[in-house]
Amino acid sequence: MSGIMYERIPDANHAVFNRHAAARRAEFRIASTELRPQRTLAIIDGCAAARQHLSWGLLSSGLGLRMATYGSIEDIEEHEAAEFSVVLVCADDSRLMDNSIGPEIEALVRRFPSIPVIVQAELCGPQQILSVLEQGACGYLPGNAGISVCIEAISMALAGGVFVAAENLHDIQRMLGIRRYQFKCGGMFTPRERDVIEVLRQGKANKTIAYALKLAPNTVKVHVRNIFKKLRATNRAEAIYKINTMFDEMV
């Protein structure tokens, strides 16, 4: 099933035509008298009314892109995708929660690697946003984003950037910082030493660490000594300071 194309034409109101008609024109080399922009935005949304409303809103804003709308990712045909400059996927929250849409987004990015993909959804938790970005998307829009925010995200994707709404940016940066911190610690410390560090950062004594981790006090003492050595710290205060500094740098 092919999508529907919407575009703004000079000296006329919005025109709508079926993509199959365009394909037939191309097949028989029928010249078109319509003036068409070079770039196309593909909107994928399971709700026909929603995708039509968004496409007309973006057209009215003067974005300067043609709009091709589809009910699902599977509806996109190869010859159509060749004309896309950016793809906007409007995702259902339930599919984000169980991550069932994740493989589809990842497959879409692999299938058309040169086309930036933006995801829009009501659910804007940092975990969902980060997951979508890790699957290759170039942006994440909240479901209540206005036309101006959509244009900003599309423009940034076309320029090669990644868009995340301002209200979500701090949480995403923090999560990325934690992951970088964990990665760095993973290369420097053993798993048991990382467990000790988490309690050590709270300022706990060795006996408390031993009780919390169900370890012998002498074992904790060995781990703490090894942590000091790796950090080149001479005491607990210096070790905690260096660990916290390392974490702050990542965040």
Legacy VTK file of the C-alpha trace (Angstrom):
# vtk DataFile Version 3.0
C-alpha trace
ASCII
DATASET POLYDATA
POINTS 251 float
0.000 0.000 0.000
1.434 3.314 -1.032
1.218 6.549 0.882
-0.543 9.790 0.059
1.459 12.848 -0.982
0.578 16.354 0.089
2.365 19.390 -1.237
2.045 23.124 -1.523
1.953 24.462 -5.081
2.491 28.128 -6.027
-0.639 30.065 -7.056
-2.945 27.326 -5.825
-4.272 25.796 -2.683
-2.858 22.543 -1.345
-2.947 19.704 -3.844
-3.309 16.045 -2.999
-2.414 13.180 -5.250
-1.859 9.484 -4.903
1.698 8.247 -5.089
0.745 5.543 -7.570
-0.294 8.254 -10.014
3.128 9.861 -9.691
4.789 6.508 -10.262
2.725 5.919 -13.408
3.689 9.365 -14.718
7.341 8.548 -14.215
6.963 5.124 -15.834
5.469 6.598 -19.023
7.760 9.641 -18.929
4.796 12.019 -18.676
6.129 15.453 -17.804
4.492 17.253 -14.903
3.690 20.942 -15.085
3.572 21.222 -11.288
6.436 22.986 -9.518
7.642 20.648 -6.798
10.149 21.137 -3.962
13.112 18.778 -3.981
12.659 17.452 -0.437
9.970 15.245 1.092
8.957 14.526 4.684
7.421 11.095 5.298
4.927 10.946 8.178
4.109 7.507 9.583
1.079 7.344 11.876
-1.495 4.602 12.358
-4.220 7.221 12.779
-5.242 8.632 9.389
-6.807 11.781 10.836
-3.739 12.541 12.959
-1.236 12.166 10.121
-3.383 14.253 7.782
-3.777 16.987 10.411
-0.018 17.101 11.014
0.829 17.144 7.329
-1.568 20.007 6.607
-0.246 21.916 9.614
3.339 21.609 8.421
2.359 22.549 4.886
0.551 25.644 6.113
3.613 26.678 8.124
5.654 27.099 4.974
8.184 24.408 5.884
8.972 23.937 2.199
8.749 20.136 2.142
6.356 17.824 0.394
4.457 15.516 2.753
4.057 11.775 2.151
1.831 10.031 4.716
1.736 6.329 5.606
-0.166 4.143 8.029
2.860 2.014 8.914
6.550 1.560 8.193
5.737 -1.438 6.012
3.721 0.791 3.660
6.818 2.608 2.422
7.970 1.459 -1.000
11.565 1.556 -2.151
11.019 4.016 -5.022
9.202 6.381 -2.672
11.852 6.300 0.044
14.464 7.415 -2.463
12.811 10.850 -2.417
12.659 11.224 1.376
14.762 13.773 3.215
13.449 12.936 6.696
10.985 10.469 8.272
8.705 11.271 11.229
7.345 8.202 13.053
4.386 8.860 15.377
4.623 5.964 17.845
1.984 4.465 20.095
2.894 4.690 23.794
2.142 1.028 24.472
4.640 -0.005 21.811
7.260 2.239 23.363
6.631 0.817 26.815
7.182 -2.783 25.715
9.791 -1.683 23.126
7.991 -3.599 20.378
8.474 -0.643 18.022
12.203 -0.542 18.734
13.192 -3.232 16.218
11.043 -1.529 13.548
12.775 1.811 14.081
16.167 0.135 14.033
15.241 -1.727 10.833
13.995 1.520 9.255
17.292 3.246 10.050
19.273 0.316 8.614
17.066 0.157 5.531
17.464 3.856 4.733
20.735 4.853 6.446
20.988 8.225 4.729
17.516 9.377 5.854
17.220 10.877 9.366
14.372 9.430 11.469
12.467 11.370 14.153
10.109 9.694 16.636
7.105 11.437 18.209
5.145 10.000 21.147
3.121 11.081 24.172
5.402 9.053 26.427
8.509 11.132 27.097
10.365 9.183 29.781
14.163 9.478 29.558
14.524 5.705 29.246
12.229 5.592 26.199
13.923 8.610 24.624
17.400 7.185 25.138
16.327 3.811 23.766
14.957 5.403 20.584
18.135 7.454 20.098
20.277 4.351 20.584
18.248 2.631 17.855
19.434 5.284 15.427
16.723 7.958 15.549
17.858 11.569 15.140
15.251 13.096 17.415
12.409 12.573 19.867
9.344 14.834 19.968
6.754 14.923 22.774
3.228 14.198 21.618
2.032 17.692 22.506
4.764 19.419 20.504
3.452 22.299 18.426
4.144 22.882 14.763
7.034 25.226 15.550
8.766 22.541 17.644
8.200 19.957 14.889
9.787 22.323 12.391
12.747 22.841 14.713
13.264 19.070 15.040
12.925 18.510 11.277
15.320 21.361 10.481
17.872 20.012 12.943
17.621 16.506 11.453
18.094 17.894 7.952
21.190 19.732 9.203
22.612 16.494 10.616
21.816 17.178 14.267
19.873 15.339 16.985
16.791 16.921 18.583
15.556 16.354 22.138
13.009 18.672 23.771
14.551 21.060 26.309
12.525 19.645 29.204
14.009 16.179 28.586
17.570 17.211 27.839
18.888 17.274 31.418
17.537 13.789 32.194
19.064 12.387 29.000
22.429 13.983 29.718
22.348 12.589 33.244
21.536 9.062 32.044
24.292 9.225 29.451
26.670 10.479 32.132
25.793 7.578 34.420
26.372 5.099 31.602
29.745 6.651 30.750
30.645 6.600 34.442
29.690 2.933 34.696
31.658 2.147 31.545
34.753 3.903 32.857
34.447 2.220 36.236
33.941 -1.096 34.479
37.329 -0.727 32.821
39.086 0.330 36.009
37.466 -1.701 38.788
36.283 -5.267 39.266
32.534 -5.904 39.764
33.012 -6.386 43.530
35.109 -3.212 43.760
32.301 -1.300 42.039
29.889 -2.641 44.673
32.212 -1.417 47.406
32.543 1.982 45.714
28.786 2.520 45.705
28.685 2.156 49.495
32.026 3.906 49.993
30.672 7.018 48.227
28.079 7.292 50.988
30.882 7.750 53.502
30.307 4.370 55.187
32.955 2.634 57.298
34.432 -0.732 56.312
32.275 -2.619 58.819
29.121 -1.043 57.381
30.254 -1.877 53.839
30.920 -5.460 54.903
27.458 -5.753 56.452
25.720 -4.187 53.442
27.499 -6.428 50.931
27.649 -9.535 53.154
31.443 -9.642 53.008
34.089 -10.291 55.644
35.618 -7.067 57.042
39.095 -8.165 55.954
37.816 -8.715 52.398
36.372 -5.195 52.338
39.693 -3.852 53.619
41.493 -5.494 50.685
38.995 -4.082 48.182
39.267 -0.577 49.664
43.064 -0.764 49.546
42.948 -1.790 45.864
40.496 1.036 45.084
42.841 3.548 46.768
45.738 2.220 44.709
43.858 2.483 41.389
42.716 6.004 42.216
46.137 6.974 43.580
44.387 8.143 46.733
45.978 8.145 50.185
42.791 8.147 52.284
39.011 7.672 52.128
38.201 11.359 51.721
40.526 11.690 48.731
39.169 8.466 47.198
35.541 9.619 47.538
36.450 13.040 46.134
38.106 11.489 43.067
35.214 9.081 42.485
32.647 11.896 42.748
34.718 14.129 40.485
34.897 11.379 37.897
31.104 10.988 38.073
30.508 14.766 37.833
32.725 14.995 34.754
30.634 12.344 33.036
27.362 14.102 33.929
LINES 1 252
251 0 1 2 3 4 5 6 7 8 9 10 11 12 13 14 15 16 17 18 19 20 21 22 23 24 25 26 27 28 29 30 31 32 33 34 35 36 37 38 39 40 41 42 43 44 45 46 47 48 49 50 51 52 53 54 55 56 57 58 59 60 61 62 63 64 65 66 67 68 69 70 71 72 73 74 75 76 77 78 79 80 81 82 83 84 85 86 87 88 89 90 91 92 93 94 95 96 97 98 99 100 101 102 103 104 105 106 107 108 109 110 111 112 113 114 115 116 117 118 119 120 121 122 123 124 125 126 127 128 129 130 131 132 133 134 135 136 137 138 139 140 141 142 143 144 145 146 147 148 149 150 151 152 153 154 155 156 157 158 159 160 161 162 163 164 165 166 167 168 169 170 171 172 173 174 175 176 177 178 179 180 181 182 183 184 185 186 187 188 189 190 191 192 193 194 195 196 197 198 199 200 201 202 203 204 205 206 207 208 209 210 211 212 213 214 215 216 217 218 219 220 221 222 223 224 225 226 227 228 229 230 231 232 233 234 235 236 237 238 239 240 241 242 243 244 245 246 247 248 249 250
